[in-house]
Amino acid sequence: MSQPQMRRAVESGVPDNRQFLHPLLIKNYGNWKYHDRPRPGVLHHVSHSGDEVWTVRAGTQRQMDVHTIRRLCDIADKYAESHVRFTIRSNIEFMVSSFDKVGPLIAELEAKGFPVGGTGNSVSMISHTQGWLHCDIPGTDASCAVKALMDELVDEFRNEQMPNRVHMSTSCCEINCGGQADIAIIIQHTKPPKINHDLVANVCERPTVVARCPVAAIRPALVNGKPSLEVDEKKCICCGACYPPCPPMQINDPEHSKFAIWVGGKNSNARAKPTFMKMVAAGIPNNPPRWPEVSEVVKRILRVYKADARAWERMSDWIERIGWPRFFEKTELPFTKYLVDDWRGARANLNASTHIRF
């Protein structure tokens, strides 16, 4: 008997998620009457047909071992009708069709170390990059910095007490895979790369490396009779773009690679257009394993935002209303000429006008 012909895999586009949805979500797809949040970490959807779905959201560490995944799947099988999904910020959501199952599910998640929360106007789980575990070019370990920071912000994750949702991200290098966020923590290199000239010819494709530099600071060179590269340090902006295609151009430095804090980025169109982040703190020590200096700056910004922003103002909306000078006054962060913006249109961004602001 001949084998059935296998369907050719579709290599483009987004995979069809309907096969993984809860049966009630498929049945009522696009037919929801309203939704609400009975408590932090729980979403309640009601359809026009009368069906109801409760979703319980819990925080995870994103980079999970197989034992943690199996533990989460066991919880889903026992308490959540075997249906889960992950959010873009590494939270896990369990869907159930009865309110009676919500309480036991929450109790089991909390008992197993997965805090329930992250909905509404709370501090959501921090989106972060791979860190030392997977990535080949990190200047720090974003995943561990997230662990240290969320240990101190877990109450803000479990409760909805912020003016609006707060999305945070961390990135291991200035490529910033973590993306736009209300508060972003990004490593910065402050010294040009150190070149191991003995390895360049064997490891690097020199024209590619030269082309990667955004400021044309790298050029071919002959060192000790071997083809190599050299860096014009007056031009170099220490971005690290040369390191991925040429590891012998080592730019990571335990002393001179520092953290910077950026604020005010968002992808949402709600109430205001999407915005880019602006740098408000730099030169923060890359101090594992707990990064206390980073946590202190982030918590300071969050405290001021929580106390001063109006209801439903995102971080960028609040800063736009009070202006950058007041932001630095309220947070007591030192302002230098290297922060926020240094391009010719920065005068408008800095709200340098005579208009009265309330």
C-alpha positions as CSV (number, residue, x, y, z in Angstrom):
1,M,0.0,0.0,0.0
2,S,1.5,3.3,-1.0
3,Q,2.2,6.0,1.5
4,P,-0.1,9.1,1.5
5,Q,1.4,12.1,-0.1
6,M,2.6,14.5,2.6
7,R,1.3,18.1,2.3
8,R,4.0,20.6,1.3
9,A,4.9,22.9,4.2
10,V,4.0,26.5,3.8
11,E,7.2,28.4,4.5
12,S,5.7,32.0,4.6
13,G,3.1,33.8,6.5
14,V,1.8,33.4,10.0
15,P,0.8,29.8,11.1
16,D,-2.9,29.1,11.5
17,N,-3.6,29.3,15.3
18,R,-7.2,28.2,15.1
19,Q,-6.2,24.5,15.6
20,F,-4.8,25.4,19.0
21,L,-7.6,27.7,20.3
22,H,-10.0,26.7,23.0
23,P,-13.3,25.3,21.5
24,L,-15.3,28.2,22.8
25,L,-12.9,30.7,21.3
26,I,-13.3,29.0,17.9
27,K,-17.1,28.8,18.2
28,N,-17.5,32.5,19.1
29,Y,-14.7,33.9,16.9
30,G,-15.5,37.5,16.1
31,N,-18.8,37.3,18.0
32,W,-17.9,38.7,21.4
33,K,-20.3,41.0,23.2
34,Y,-18.0,42.4,25.9
35,H,-15.1,41.5,28.1
36,D,-13.9,42.7,31.6
37,R,-11.3,41.9,34.2
38,P,-12.8,40.4,37.4
39,R,-9.4,40.7,39.1
40,P,-5.8,41.3,38.1
41,G,-4.6,38.5,36.0
42,V,-8.0,37.3,34.9
43,L,-9.8,38.2,31.7
44,H,-13.5,37.4,31.2
45,H,-15.0,37.3,27.7
46,V,-18.8,37.0,27.0
47,S,-20.2,36.2,23.6
48,H,-23.5,37.1,22.0
49,S,-24.4,33.4,22.3
50,G,-24.0,33.5,26.0
51,D,-20.8,31.5,26.2
52,E,-18.2,32.7,28.6
53,V,-14.4,32.2,28.7
54,W,-12.1,33.0,31.6
55,T,-8.4,33.6,30.9
56,V,-5.8,33.4,33.7
57,R,-2.5,35.1,32.9
58,A,0.7,34.2,34.7
59,G,4.3,35.3,34.4
60,T,7.1,33.0,33.2
61,Q,10.8,33.4,32.8
62,R,10.6,33.1,29.0
63,Q,13.7,30.9,28.7
64,M,12.3,27.7,30.1
65,D,13.8,24.3,30.7
66,V,11.8,21.2,29.7
67,H,10.8,20.5,33.3
68,T,9.2,23.9,33.6
69,I,7.3,23.4,30.4
70,R,6.0,20.0,31.5
71,R,5.0,21.5,34.8
72,L,2.9,24.2,33.0
73,C,1.4,21.6,30.7
74,D,0.5,19.4,33.7
75,I,-1.3,22.4,35.3
76,A,-3.1,23.0,32.0
77,D,-4.2,19.4,31.8
78,K,-5.4,19.3,35.4
79,Y,-6.9,22.7,35.9
80,A,-7.3,24.5,32.5
81,E,-9.0,22.2,30.0
82,S,-5.6,21.6,28.3
83,H,-5.5,25.0,26.4
84,V,-2.7,27.5,26.8
85,R,-1.1,30.3,24.8
86,F,1.9,32.6,25.3
87,T,1.7,36.4,24.9
88,I,4.4,38.5,23.2
89,R,5.7,39.5,26.6
90,S,6.3,35.8,27.7
91,N,3.2,35.5,29.9
92,I,1.3,32.3,29.7
93,E,-2.5,32.3,29.5
94,F,-4.8,29.4,30.5
95,M,-8.4,29.4,29.1
96,V,-11.3,27.8,31.0
97,S,-15.1,27.7,30.4
98,S,-16.2,27.8,34.0
99,F,-15.6,30.4,36.7
100,D,-15.4,27.6,39.3
101,K,-12.1,26.5,37.7
102,V,-10.5,30.0,38.0
103,G,-9.8,29.9,41.8
104,P,-8.1,26.4,41.9
105,L,-6.0,27.3,38.8
106,I,-4.8,30.5,40.3
107,A,-3.9,28.7,43.6
108,E,-1.9,26.1,41.7
109,L,0.0,28.6,39.6
110,E,1.0,30.7,42.7
111,A,1.9,27.5,44.6
112,K,4.2,26.4,41.7
113,G,5.9,29.9,41.5
114,F,4.1,31.4,38.6
115,P,2.6,34.8,39.8
116,V,-0.8,35.7,38.3
117,G,-1.2,39.2,37.0
118,G,0.1,41.4,34.1
119,T,-3.3,42.6,32.9
120,G,-4.6,46.1,32.6
121,N,-2.7,49.0,34.2
122,S,0.1,46.9,35.7
123,V,3.8,46.3,35.0
124,S,3.7,43.4,32.5
125,M,6.5,40.8,32.2
126,I,9.6,42.3,30.7
127,S,10.3,41.4,27.1
128,H,13.9,40.5,26.8
129,T,16.5,39.1,24.5
130,Q,18.5,35.8,24.6
131,G,21.4,36.8,26.8
132,W,24.4,34.5,27.3
133,L,22.3,31.4,27.0
134,H,21.6,31.6,23.2
135,C,22.9,34.8,21.6
136,D,26.5,35.0,20.3
137,I,27.0,38.8,20.7
138,P,25.6,39.9,24.1
139,G,27.3,42.5,26.2
140,T,25.3,41.4,29.2
141,D,22.7,38.8,30.3
142,A,19.2,40.4,29.8
143,S,17.3,37.4,31.1
144,C,19.1,37.6,34.5
145,A,18.6,41.4,34.7
146,V,14.9,40.7,34.2
147,K,14.8,38.2,37.0
148,A,16.5,40.6,39.4
149,L,14.2,43.5,38.4
150,M,10.9,41.5,38.5
151,D,11.8,40.1,41.9
152,E,11.4,43.7,43.1
153,L,8.4,44.6,40.9
154,V,6.3,41.5,41.4
155,D,3.7,43.4,43.4
156,E,3.3,45.8,40.5
157,F,2.8,42.8,38.3
158,R,0.1,41.3,40.6
159,N,-1.8,44.5,41.0
160,E,-3.3,47.1,38.6
161,Q,-2.2,50.3,40.3
162,M,-0.3,52.1,37.5
163,P,-1.9,54.9,35.5
164,N,-1.8,52.7,32.4
165,R,0.0,49.5,31.4
166,V,3.7,49.6,31.6
167,H,5.7,47.6,29.0
168,M,9.4,47.1,29.7
169,S,12.2,45.5,27.7
170,T,15.8,44.6,28.1
171,S,18.4,44.1,25.4
172,C,21.9,42.4,25.5
173,C,23.3,44.8,22.9
174,E,22.6,48.0,21.0
175,I,20.8,46.1,18.2
176,N,17.9,46.2,20.7
177,C,16.0,43.0,19.9
178,G,13.8,43.9,23.0
179,G,12.1,46.6,20.9
180,Q,10.1,49.7,21.9
181,A,8.9,50.0,25.5
182,D,7.8,52.4,28.1
183,I,11.0,51.7,29.9
184,A,13.9,49.9,28.1
185,I,17.2,48.7,29.5
186,I,19.9,48.5,26.9
187,I,23.6,47.7,27.1
188,Q,26.0,50.3,25.5
189,H,29.6,49.8,24.5
190,T,31.8,52.9,25.3
191,K,35.1,51.8,23.8
192,P,36.0,50.8,20.2
193,P,36.6,47.1,19.5
194,K,39.9,45.4,20.3
195,I,41.1,43.5,17.2
196,N,42.8,40.1,17.3
197,H,44.7,40.6,14.1
198,D,45.9,37.0,14.0
199,L,42.3,35.7,13.5
200,V,40.7,38.3,11.2
201,A,42.0,36.7,8.0
202,N,40.7,33.3,8.9
203,V,37.4,34.2,10.5
204,C,36.1,37.4,8.9
205,E,35.0,38.4,5.4
206,R,36.6,41.8,5.4
207,P,34.4,43.6,2.8
208,T,31.3,42.5,4.7
209,V,32.7,43.9,8.0
210,V,33.7,47.2,6.3
211,A,30.2,47.5,4.8
212,R,28.5,46.8,8.2
213,C,30.0,49.9,9.8
214,P,27.3,52.7,9.7
215,V,29.9,55.5,10.0
216,A,32.6,54.1,7.7
217,A,35.1,53.8,10.6
218,I,36.5,50.4,9.5
219,R,38.9,49.9,6.6
220,P,41.2,47.0,5.4
221,A,44.7,46.9,6.7
222,L,47.8,44.8,6.6
223,V,49.1,44.0,10.1
224,N,52.2,41.9,10.7
225,G,52.1,40.8,7.1
226,K,48.5,39.4,7.4
227,P,45.3,40.8,6.0
228,S,43.3,42.5,8.8
229,L,41.2,45.5,9.6
230,E,41.7,48.8,11.4
231,V,39.3,51.2,13.2
232,D,39.3,55.0,13.0
233,E,38.5,55.6,16.7
234,K,37.6,59.2,16.0
235,K,34.7,58.0,13.8
236,C,33.7,54.9,15.8
237,I,30.4,55.2,17.7
238,C,30.9,51.9,19.5
239,C,27.7,50.4,18.2
240,G,29.0,46.9,18.0
241,A,27.7,46.2,14.4
242,C,31.1,44.9,13.4
243,Y,31.3,42.2,16.1
244,P,28.6,39.8,14.7
245,P,30.3,39.2,11.3
246,C,33.8,39.4,12.9
247,P,34.2,38.0,16.4
248,P,37.9,38.9,16.5
249,M,36.7,42.5,16.8
250,Q,35.8,42.1,20.4
251,I,33.8,45.0,21.8
252,N,32.5,43.6,25.0
253,D,34.3,45.0,28.0
254,P,33.5,44.2,31.7
255,E,34.3,47.7,32.7
256,H,33.4,49.9,29.7
257,S,30.2,48.2,28.6
258,K,27.5,50.1,30.5
259,F,23.7,50.1,30.8
260,A,21.4,52.9,29.6
261,I,17.8,53.5,30.4
262,W,15.4,54.6,27.6
263,V,11.7,55.7,28.2
264,G,8.6,56.7,26.3
265,G,8.4,54.1,23.5
266,K,5.2,52.4,22.5
267,N,3.7,50.6,19.5
268,S,0.1,51.3,20.3
269,N,-2.1,53.9,18.5
270,A,-4.5,54.2,21.5
271,R,-4.9,57.9,22.6
272,A,-1.7,58.9,20.9
273,K,0.5,57.9,17.9
274,P,3.4,55.3,18.4
275,T,6.5,56.8,19.8
276,F,10.2,56.1,19.9
277,M,12.2,55.8,23.1
278,K,14.5,58.5,24.4
279,M,17.6,57.9,26.5
280,V,17.4,59.4,30.0
281,A,20.2,57.6,31.9
282,A,23.6,56.2,30.8
283,G,26.8,54.9,32.3
284,I,25.0,52.5,34.7
285,P,27.3,49.7,35.8
286,N,26.9,46.3,34.2
287,N,27.0,44.6,37.6
288,P,25.8,41.0,37.7
289,P,24.1,39.0,39.1
290,R,21.5,41.4,40.6
291,W,22.2,44.7,38.8
292,P,21.1,46.9,41.7
293,E,22.0,50.2,40.0
294,V,19.7,49.4,37.1
295,S,16.8,48.4,39.4
296,E,17.2,51.6,41.4
297,V,16.8,53.9,38.4
298,V,13.9,51.9,36.9
299,K,12.0,51.9,40.2
300,R,12.6,55.6,40.6
301,I,11.1,56.3,37.2
302,L,8.1,54.0,38.0
303,R,7.5,55.7,41.4
304,V,7.3,59.2,39.9
305,Y,5.2,58.0,36.9
306,K,2.8,56.2,39.3
307,A,2.4,59.3,41.5
308,D,2.3,62.0,38.8
309,A,0.6,60.7,35.7
310,R,-3.1,61.0,35.0
311,A,-5.4,58.0,34.5
312,W,-4.7,56.2,31.2
313,E,-1.6,58.2,30.4
314,R,1.2,56.0,29.0
315,M,4.7,56.9,29.9
316,S,5.1,58.8,26.6
317,D,1.8,60.7,27.1
318,W,2.9,61.7,30.6
319,I,6.3,63.0,29.5
320,E,4.7,64.8,26.5
321,R,2.4,66.6,29.0
322,I,4.9,67.7,31.6
323,G,7.9,68.1,29.2
324,W,11.4,66.7,29.4
325,P,12.8,69.3,31.8
326,R,10.1,68.5,34.4
327,F,10.7,64.7,33.9
328,F,14.4,65.1,34.8
329,E,13.5,67.3,37.8
330,K,10.9,64.9,39.1
331,T,13.0,61.8,38.7
332,E,16.2,63.6,39.9
333,L,18.1,62.0,37.1
334,P,21.2,64.0,35.9
335,F,20.7,65.5,32.5
336,T,23.6,65.7,30.0
337,K,23.9,66.8,26.4
338,Y,24.1,63.2,25.4
339,L,20.6,62.3,26.6
340,V,17.1,62.4,24.9
341,D,18.1,63.8,21.5
342,D,21.1,65.6,20.0
343,W,19.9,66.2,16.4
344,R,18.8,69.6,15.0
345,G,15.1,69.0,15.5
346,A,15.5,68.1,19.2
347,R,14.4,71.6,20.2
348,A,10.8,70.6,19.6
349,N,11.2,67.3,21.4
350,L,12.6,69.0,24.5
351,N,9.5,71.3,24.7
352,A,11.7,74.4,24.7
353,S,8.8,76.8,24.3
354,T,7.0,79.5,26.2
355,H,3.7,77.6,26.2
356,I,2.2,77.0,29.7
357,R,2.0,73.3,30.6
358,F,-0.3,71.8,33.2
